[in-house]
């Protein structure tokens, strides 16, 4: 009789032991996941909004936040070739017609102030690209790039048609990468910080 009582007692607490063990395993798995989960990633829309609220981008249009990028606009200053020199001009409302094969430097409206754990890359939007608009391969923006517009290297790849550029047009998109904090920030060693207008090469 005593043995039966003990057996019944064990059976009655077995579900509680099982439930406790399951909860403990679940909690352990959650804590491990929190410790190793990916923190380095491409930012999506709500993360981009949070980053911008902290001051990473000034002069942006909130309607231009996409699923995983931010559209940026063309500023009014460009540098065009005259002879062997690049000369800065200001576009009016009529804009500028980029002739076939022509290369210019341009700028974004948006001003960048990147923290030391965020890098970016610039990519043309598909619509300008399908018109024959090209951009040089200098697409990377280092962490710490600050108080600067982004200088763009644009070229018309069409053979027979000009491309109409104008201030405020959506020219490209910025992709944000989160990573570990760097030891040597661009804010310390960068040569193109503080450029509020399109800026030509400062030397290799």
Secondary structure as the mmCIF struct_conf table of DSSP 4:
data_model
#
loop_
_struct_conf.conf_type_id
_struct_conf.id
_struct_conf.beg_label_comp_id
_struct_conf.beg_label_asym_id
_struct_conf.beg_label_seq_id
_struct_conf.end_label_comp_id
_struct_conf.end_label_asym_id
_struct_conf.end_label_seq_id
HELX_RH_AL_P HELX_RH_AL_P1 UNK A 2 UNK A 36
BEND BEND1 UNK A 37 UNK A 37
STRN STRN1 UNK A 42 UNK A 42
HELX_RH_AL_P HELX_RH_AL_P2 UNK A 45 UNK A 53
TURN_TY1_P TURN_TY1_P1 UNK A 54 UNK A 55
BEND BEND2 UNK A 56 UNK A 56
STRN STRN2 UNK A 57 UNK A 58
BEND BEND3 UNK A 59 UNK A 59
HELX_RH_3T_P HELX_RH_3T_P1 UNK A 62 UNK A 64
STRN STRN3 UNK A 65 UNK A 65
BEND BEND4 UNK A 67 UNK A 68
STRN STRN4 UNK A 70 UNK A 73
STRN STRN5 UNK A 74 UNK A 74
BEND BEND5 UNK A 76 UNK A 76
STRN STRN6 UNK A 77 UNK A 82
TURN_TY1_P TURN_TY1_P2 UNK A 83 UNK A 84
STRN STRN7 UNK A 85 UNK A 90
TURN_TY1_P TURN_TY1_P3 UNK A 93 UNK A 94
STRN STRN8 UNK A 96 UNK A 98
TURN_TY1_P TURN_TY1_P4 UNK A 100 UNK A 101
STRN STRN9 UNK A 103 UNK A 113
TURN_TY1_P TURN_TY1_P5 UNK A 116 UNK A 117
STRN STRN10 UNK A 118 UNK A 124
HELX_RH_AL_P HELX_RH_AL_P3 UNK A 126 UNK A 130
TURN_TY1_P TURN_TY1_P6 UNK A 131 UNK A 132
STRN STRN11 UNK A 133 UNK A 135
BEND BEND6 UNK A 137 UNK A 137
STRN STRN12 UNK A 140 UNK A 141
TURN_TY1_P TURN_TY1_P7 UNK A 143 UNK A 144
STRN STRN13 UNK A 146 UNK A 156
BEND BEND7 UNK A 159 UNK A 160
STRN STRN14 UNK A 163 UNK A 165
TURN_TY1_P TURN_TY1_P8 UNK A 167 UNK A 168
STRN STRN15 UNK A 170 UNK A 178
HELX_LH_PP_P HELX_LH_PP_P1 UNK A 180 UNK A 182
BEND BEND8 UNK A 183 UNK A 184
HELX_RH_AL_P HELX_RH_AL_P4 UNK A 186 UNK A 189
BEND BEND9 UNK A 191 UNK A 192
TURN_TY1_P TURN_TY1_P9 UNK A 193 UNK A 194
BEND BEND10 UNK A 197 UNK A 197
#
